[in-house]
Amino acid sequence: MNLRNWMKKTKVGHLLWRIFIGVLGGGITILGAIALIGPGPGVLIFLAGLGILATEFAWAGQALLKTKKIAQSAADKSGLPLWAKYLLVAGGLLVSIIAVLIYYAK
């Protein structure tokens, strides 16, 4: 039995679990919003926080679906074939990994 199911057995446990998820997901979402204007992967952190919130709150799930729809629309408007999008993502990932390795090699 996992922690989530164990906590949700009682009304108090269910409420405590929702509070825990709300605080954790909300905190990560706030950090992501701060990282949007500062250095760091703000969008990814923000979406991770929303993803955590979506496990317990329907409004966060709807926000994620709307965000996914907007991202898909933007990707479709780019006019790039799917293989080119994958190549760009893979290239960006490779550059990021190399940059981290160079940074920590010092």
For each residue, the residues with C-beta under 8 A, 3 or more apart:
1: 5 6
2: 5 6
3: 6 7
4: 7 8 17
5: 1 2 8 9
6: 1 2 3 9 13
7: 3 4 13 14 16 17
8: 4 5 13 14 17
9: 5 6 13
10: 13 14
11: 14 15
12: 15 16
13: 6 7 8 9 10 16 17
14: 7 8 10 11 17 18
15: 11 12 18 19
16: 7 12 13 19 20
17: 4 7 8 13 14 20 21 56
18: 14 15 21 22 56 57
19: 15 16 22 23
20: 16 17 23 24
21: 17 18 24 25 52 53 55 56 57
22: 18 19 25 26 53 56 57
23: 19 20 26 27
24: 20 21 27 28 52
25: 21 22 28 29 49 50 51 52 53 55 56 60
26: 22 23 29 30 49 53
27: 23 24 30 31 49
28: 24 25 31 32 45 48 49 52
29: 25 26 32 33 46 49 50 53
30: 26 27 33 34 49
31: 27 28 34 35 45 49
32: 28 29 35 36 42 43 44 45 46 47 48 49
33: 29 30 36 42 46
34: 30 31 37 38 42
35: 31 32 38 39 40 41 42 45 46
36: 32 33 42 43 46
37: 34 42
38: 34 35 42
39: 35
40: 35 45
41: 35 44 45
42: 32 33 34 35 36 37 38 45 46
43: 32 36 46 47
44: 32 41 47 48
45: 28 31 32 35 40 41 42 48 49
46: 29 32 33 35 36 42 43 49 50
47: 32 43 44 50 51 64 67
48: 28 32 44 45 51 52
49: 25 26 27 28 29 30 31 32 45 46 52 53
50: 25 29 46 47 53 54 60 63 64 67
51: 25 47 48 54 55 60 64
52: 21 24 25 28 48 49 55
53: 21 22 25 26 29 49 50 56 57 60
54: 50 51 57 60 61 63 64
55: 21 25 51 52
56: 17 18 21 22 25 53 60
57: 18 21 22 53 54 60 61
58: 61 62
59: 62 63
60: 25 50 51 53 54 56 57 63 64
61: 54 57 58 64 65
62: 58 59 65 66
63: 50 54 59 60 66 67
64: 47 50 51 54 60 61 67 68
65: 61 62 68 69
66: 62 63 69 70
67: 47 50 63 64 70 71
68: 64 65 71 72
69: 65 66 72 73
70: 66 67 73 74
71: 67 68 74 75
72: 68 69 75 76
73: 69 70 76 77
74: 70 71 77 78
75: 71 72 78 80 85
76: 72 73
77: 73 74
78: 74 75 85
79:
80: 75 84 85 88
81: 84 85
82: 85 86
83: 86 87
84: 80 81 87 88
85: 75 78 80 81 82 88 89
86: 82 83 89 90
87: 83 84 90 91
88: 80 84 85 91 92
89: 85 86 92 93
90: 86 87 93 94
91: 87 88 94 95
92: 88 89 95 96
93: 89 90 96 97
94: 90 91 97 98
95: 91 92 98 99
96: 92 93 99 100
97: 93 94 100 101
98: 94 95 101 102
99: 95 96 102 103
100: 96 97 103 104
101: 97 98 104 105
102: 98 99 105 106
103: 99 100 106
104: 100 101
105: 101 102
106: 102 103
